[in-house]
């Protein structure tokens, strides 16, 4: 018995040094700091970067709650994923979360580009009397990011003017002061 009292704390200390024990805060920090800690990931081509970051995180993450967060974020939308990580980082006393900042920048760029594409699709308003067809045309355009296309599908299609107003609000929300597609719909008779 006396021997186990001495050996157990030594074994736990050794396992802790090897990374087997990780606090939730330390686990969240692994996630947040991945872009800093994995330089190879950040030098990778953009289409491989997220996959490499996920592999780096998986190799360095041992804490069950942090692993569960990663699994939940994998199933979430980009905006929700960023919000989830920000919330957990804040709750665990982490003030700077580089991965969340990286995602926020990517989300802004995706929205900015996507809204610009949507607003340029005046050809989709060939028959402005059918707002549903306009939305389908926009959402199915290969140059419109899926996330933006899904948002467009949620707009009011009860009339061309209602769709025009919703499009203009969406464009303004994402830094696009004027939207040619909205103007085309607004001027439809």
SVG drawing of the C-alpha trace seen along z (x, -y; Angstrom):
<svg xmlns="http://www.w3.org/2000/svg" viewBox="-46 -53 53 55">
<polyline fill="none" stroke="black" stroke-width="0.4" points="0.0,0.0 2.8,-2.4 4.4,-1.7 1.3,-2.7 1.0,-5.9 4.4,-6.9 4.2,-5.4 0.7,-6.8 1.6,-10.5 4.9,-9.9 3.0,-8.2 0.4,-11.0 3.1,-13.6 4.9,-11.7 1.7,-11.4 0.9,-15.0 4.4,-15.9 3.7,-13.7 0.5,-15.6 -2.0,-13.0 -3.7,-15.3 -4.9,-18.6 -7.2,-21.1 -10.2,-22.4 -8.6,-25.8 -5.4,-24.3 -7.4,-22.3 -9.2,-25.4 -5.9,-27.2 -4.6,-24.4 -7.5,-25.1 -7.1,-28.8 -3.4,-28.9 -3.3,-26.3 -2.5,-28.9 0.5,-30.1 1.7,-26.7 1.5,-25.0 3.5,-27.1 3.5,-24.3 -0.3,-24.5 -0.4,-28.2 2.1,-27.9 0.0,-25.2 -2.2,-26.0 -5.4,-27.6 -7.5,-24.6 -5.5,-22.3 -5.0,-24.7 -8.1,-23.9 -7.5,-20.1 -3.9,-20.5 -5.0,-22.7 -7.6,-20.1 -4.9,-17.4 -2.6,-19.5 -5.3,-20.2 -6.3,-16.5 -2.7,-15.5 -2.3,-17.9 -5.8,-17.8 -6.5,-15.4 -9.2,-17.1 -12.7,-15.6 -14.7,-18.8 -12.3,-20.5 -12.5,-17.4 -16.3,-17.6 -16.2,-21.3 -14.1,-20.4 -16.6,-17.8 -19.5,-20.2 -17.7,-22.9 -17.1,-20.5 -20.9,-20.2 -21.7,-23.9 -22.0,-26.7 -19.0,-29.0 -20.7,-31.8 -21.8,-29.4 -18.4,-27.7 -16.7,-31.0 -19.3,-32.0 -18.9,-28.6 -15.1,-29.0 -15.2,-32.6 -17.7,-31.7 -15.6,-28.8 -12.4,-30.8 -13.9,-33.6 -15.4,-31.2 -12.0,-29.7 -10.2,-33.0 -8.6,-33.1 -8.5,-36.6 -6.9,-36.1 -8.1,-33.3 -6.2,-33.4 -8.2,-30.6 -11.5,-32.5 -10.0,-35.7 -8.8,-33.8 -12.4,-32.4 -14.0,-35.8 -11.8,-37.3 -12.5,-34.5 -16.3,-34.8 -16.2,-38.6 -14.3,-38.0 -16.7,-35.2 -19.7,-37.5 -18.2,-40.5 -17.3,-38.5 -20.6,-36.7 -22.8,-39.8 -20.8,-41.5 -21.5,-38.5 -25.2,-38.4 -25.7,-42.2 -24.0,-41.8 -26.5,-39.1 -29.0,-41.4 -29.5,-38.8 -31.3,-36.8 -34.1,-39.4 -35.0,-38.9 -38.5,-38.2 -38.7,-40.3 -42.4,-39.4 -41.2,-36.0 -39.1,-36.7 -38.8,-33.0 -37.1,-32.4 -34.8,-35.3 -33.7,-33.8 -33.3,-30.3 -31.1,-31.8 -29.0,-33.7 -28.6,-30.8 -27.7,-28.3 -25.0,-30.5 -21.6,-28.8 -19.9,-32.1 -22.1,-32.7 -20.7,-31.0 -23.1,-28.4 -23.4,-30.3 -24.5,-33.5 -26.8,-31.5 -28.6,-30.0 -29.1,-33.5 -30.6,-34.7 -33.0,-31.8 -34.4,-33.0 -35.4,-36.5 -38.9,-37.6 -40.2,-36.6 -43.7,-37.8 -43.1,-40.6 -40.2,-42.0 -40.2,-45.1 -40.0,-42.9 -37.1,-40.9 -35.4,-44.2 -35.7,-45.6 -34.4,-42.4 -31.5,-42.2 -30.6,-45.8 -30.6,-45.2 -28.5,-42.1 -26.0,-44.0 -25.8,-46.9 -25.2,-44.6 -22.2,-43.2 -20.7,-46.5 -22.2,-46.8 -24.0,-50.2 -25.6,-49.7 -27.0,-46.5 -27.7,-46.5 -29.9,-43.4 -32.0,-45.1 -32.3,-48.3 -33.4,-46.2 -36.1,-44.5 -37.2,-47.7 -37.7,-49.3 -39.7,-46.3 -43.3,-47.0"/>
</svg>
